[in-house]
Amino acid sequence: ALEMYRRCYADLLAVPVVMGNKTESEKFGGADYSLTVEAFIAGSGRAIQAATSHHLGQTFAKMFDIAFEDEAGERQNVWQNSWGMTTRSIGVAIMVHGDDQGLVLPPRVAPVQVVLVPVVLKGAAGLEELTTHLAAIETSLKAVGVRTKVDAGTVHTPGWKYNHWEQKGVPLRIELGPRDLAKQQVRVVRRDTGEKQDVAIPDLPTFIAAKLDEIHEALLAKATRVRDERTKEVNDFEGFCGAVLQAEACMALTPSCGEMACEEEVGTRCDREASAAAEHPAGEEGAGSKGSGVKALCRPLQQPPLAEGQGCFACERPATCTMLWGKSY
């Protein structure tokens, strides 16, 4: 299930995730264990549990008397699991890729991949002629599987339309004006970078299909780079707090003993550090009211080797694993 989640996020939503095991305190209540994929939202400095898979064992089967008859004729409780992705994935993609201008939709899931806008100039070729040519371009793009929309409305100016479709996150915009038509070309504008390029009309089907794939890879690469830059490897608690509690909060990878008591103590100590840095100094009204929100996100499935004799970053007991920490939704 985790690999399926990872592929859905990476191949469709252009979002990188970390696959891992939830700790005992963070697993689904009643489950034997929980697996997770964690994404990172750079704008808030928080991780988000993007999808989970829970091995429920026989806990709920015994509770609700869900049973079957085995080959020996004996009554046995079933073993269960629970997994799936939800509409949370849409929110993850919006938060990972969006910018101050609005949505930035990954091309492979964008309802409209290309919007075509006629640019009518006073005294030049009229809207009807441009719209006719855009309809032909749209047909050629649909023939190669591109999802398109022609915005030929007369109420709004081309500039208004540009802003409107940028806010909606449409990956590519095609502009066609009288001068473009005379040159048998269009202007193609990327939503993610704002890059503009003039392209010959006959070349558009091949160009647009390749450009949509290029945008997907660029979004995934950017999100991966930002996540990696905001994931700090630390070996002591001071460095840990510097990573997860700074204004531009990061995730932290640490050597950990994996003990639940230590995990709880880390949360308590982070809460104290956050309270000390809050607006009200200790002893004044409101002191201690600000929690850190820091917790163990998961034990990543890809575990780097621990140095010989490596201690836990928080309690200095022998480290047994590498843990990913951070603030989380």
C-alpha positions, 0 to 999 in steps of 0.5 A: 500500500505504501508504494502505491501511495508514494506513486500516486503522490509522486506520479500524479500530484508531484508531491514527494513523501517519506514512507515509514512506521508510526510509533506506538504512541502515534499508531491507530488506536487498537492496531498492531502497527500503522504505516504512513507516508508523510509530506512536508508543507513548506509554507507552514513548516509542518508535515502532514500525514498524507495516507496510512495503512493499519494492520489491525490484527484481530483486535476488532474482529474479536470486539465485533465477533467477525469470524470464519470457519477454517479448514479444520472446521474451527471458528477463527477470528479474521485478521484485518487491515485498513488502508486508503487515500482520501480527499486530503491528498487534494489539500496536500497538493494545493499546499505544496505547490500553491503560491501567492497568486493562487493554485498551481495544479499538477498537470496530470490531475488538472481538470483544465491543462491548457486554457486558450485566450484570444487577444483582441486588439482595437481595430485588428482582427476580431474575436470571431476569427481568433476564436475559430483558429483557437477552436482548431488548435483545441481540436489538435490538442484534444487529439493528443489527450490534452484537456483544454478550454477556450475562454472566448467570453466578451465580458472580461479583458484578456488581462483579467482572464490571465489572472483568473486562470492563473488563480485557478492553477491551469498549468499552461495558457495559450494566447493568440492575437492578430500578430501571432496569427499573422506569424502562424504562432501562439504564445505559451505561458507556464503557470508555475514559472511564468515562462513565456515562449512563442511556438509555431501552431503546427508544432503545438500538439507535440510541444504542449504534451512534452511541456506538461510532462516537463512541468510535472517533473519541475514541480516534483523536483522543486518540492523535493528540493525544498523538503530536503533543504528543510529536513535537518540531521541532528544528533543533540537536543539543542540542534533539534530545537533549533531545527523544529522550533525556528520561525521557518520550522523544519523536520529533523532526522535524529538517532533515537532509542525508540522508547515511548517514554523518551518520545513523550519527554521530547514533546514535553521539553519542546513545549517548554522551549516553545513556551519560553520563547512565547510572548509571555515570559515564564511566570506571567499570565499566559505562560506555558500556553503555547504548545510546540506541536512537535512529535515523532512523525515516523521511523522512515523505512529507509534507515541510514546506518547508525554510527557505532555507539551512537546514543539517542539525541534526547536521552543518550540511551543507545540509539536503535533507529533514525526517527523523523520529527516535526510539527504536524497537522 
